[in-house]
Amino acid sequence: MWYDKTHVKVFDPKQWYDLVDNEYKKYWSWLDSFCKIEFGRFLKRNDCDINILDLWAGDGRLRKYLSKLKYDKYFVCDISKKLLSKHPGKVQKFVFNLEDEFPFESDAFDLATSFFVIEHLYNLENFLNETYRVLKVWWKLVIWYFLQRREFVRKLDWIKFKIKMYKHKIDDIKNIAQDCFFDVETIPVFEKLELIGYIIVCEKN
């Protein structure tokens, strides 16, 4: 991938992920370089047998981090059925748009994760309201938000394209989450002294 100012097609995320379902793993090392994270730090001490909801789980990149937790059930969701089919292991898979109603009961999950996702969502209010609904009280949604200042241009065979993105301001994200009744902590992430994104921790109270 590279940056390019020339006119290229803009695909929605489902189109993009359906196109690269067999090649997405090539991006793992690049994505991992931004978000090495120990999810245990966001859990209560000695918690085990938790239910995890991996929102926009794709082909399972976060699995190596989440598998370190003692969980009872692990649910994975994505907009792309083709990409989700690559997710390893026996997990419960759900295909739906995160801007729609979630197909889960209320108060069902202890931890929800959402990495490199919200920049592709327009309706953050619905996403955060639904995540709040399905989380148990005092439990958390952990978001990684990457400050991508320019869209990457990607090439697959002869096609050059970008993925549709929304450049949400961090204060707007925080305000929307608080309006959805979350307690919010924003943790800035730096690379070589440059701010590259935030880990946003939303706790249901």
N, C-alpha and C positions, 0 to 999 in steps of 0.2 A: 504494500500500500504506500501511497505518497500523497503529497499535497499538490493541488493543481488548480489554477484559476480559470481554466478553460471550461466551456459548457459541457457538462456530462449529465446523464440521466440520474434522477433521484428516485431511489426505490424505497418503499416502506420496509420496516424491519422484517416482516414475514417473507417478502420477496427475497431480501438479501440472505436470510438464514436458510431459506429453502435452496438457494443457489449454491451455498458453500457448505452444505451439511457434511459432505465428505472431506472437506478441506479445513474446517474450522479449527481443528486441533493444531494447525500450523500457527495459530495466533496465541496459543496458550502461554508460551514463554514470555511473549511481549506483555500480555495481560497480567500474568503473574508478577512481573517486575514492578507493577504498580500496587498490588494489593496483597502482599504477604501478610496474613493476619491470623491471630490466635483467637478463635471465637470463644474459647473458654473464658476469656476475660470479661465477656458480657453476660455470663451466667452467674446465678447465685452459687455460692460455695457448696460443693458436694451434691449438686443437682445431677440426677441421672434419669434415664428412661424418659427423656423429653421427646416431644413431637416437633419435628423440624419441617418448615415449609420453605423450599428453595424456589423463589420466584424468578422466572426466566432462567431456568437451570441449564438449558441448552444440552450440550453433549457431556456434561458432568465435570466441568473444570473445577468447580468449588468442592467437589466430592472429597478430594484429598484433605481439605481443611476440615470439613464438617464431619468426616469419618472419625476424627480424633475425639469427638464428643460421644458420650454414652447416651445414645438415643434409642427410643422404643420404635417410633415410626418416622419414616423419612419420605416426604411427598415432594415431587418435582413437577414444575409447571413451565410451560413455554408456549409461545405463539406458533412455533414451527413444529409440526408433527414429525417432519423428516429429521430435523436436528435432534429432537428429543428422543427419537428412536435410537440414537447413538449413545444415550446415557447408559453407563455400565451398571450391572447389578440388578437385583430384584427390588425395585422401588415402585411406588404407586405414581403413575404418570398421568398428568392432566394437561390437555391442550386447550387454551383459551386466551383471550386478550385481557391483559391486566387492567385495561380501562373499562372492562365490563364487570358484572357481578361475579364474585368468586364462587365456585361450586363446592363450598365447604360450610359446615355448621359453625355457628358462633362459638367463641371461646374454646377453640379446638387445638391451638398450637402454642408452644412455649417459645419458639424462636423462628423468626422469618428473616430471610436474607434476600437482598436485591442488589446485585453488583453489575455495574455498567448497563443499567436498565432505564432509569428515570429520564435520562436525556433523550430517550426515544418515546416518552409518553407525553401526550398533551394534557390529558385530564389527570393531573396529580391528585386532585381532591378525591375523585372516586377511588383511585388506587390506594390512597392512604386511609380513607374511610373503610374500605373493604378489609384492608390489612388490620386495622384497629378492631374491626368486628370479629375476625377469626382468631385473634390473639387472646390468650388468657390474661387476666388482670396481673399487672406487675411484670409482664414479660415484654420482649423487645423485638423490634424490627431493626436490622442493621443494613444500612445502605452505603454503597460506595458510589460517590458521584465524581466523575472525572471531568475536569474543566477542559474540554476540548474546544479550543479557540477557533479552529478551522476544521472543516470536514475532511476526512480522508477520502481520497479517490482510490477506488479499488478496481482491479481488473481481473476478469475471469474469461478465459479464452479471448474473444474479440470484444467483449463488453467492458466499457468503462462506466463506473457509476459511483454514486455516493449514497449513504443511508440517511434517510430523513431524520433530523435531529431538532430538539428544542433546547435553547440555551437558557435554562432556568437560572435565576439568580439565587444564591445560597440563602439570602434573607427571605426570599419568596417561598422557597421550599420549607424553611423553618416555620414561617408564619402559617402556611397551609397545614403543616403537620400539627401545629399547636391548635389551630382552629378545629382540627379533627380530634382534639383532646389528648394528644400525645404530649408527654414531657420530652423535650428535645435537647440533645447534646451534639454539637458539631465539633469534630476533631480535624483540624487542618493537616494535610499531608504534603510534605515538601520533598522535592528532589533537587539536589544541588542548590539549595537555598531558594528554589523557585516553587511557589504554591502550585500544585498540580491537581488538587482535588480535596475532597472531604470524606471522612467517614461520618455518617449521620446516624446517631443512635436514638431511636424513638421508643419510648417506654409507655406502655398502656397503664394508665392509673385509674 
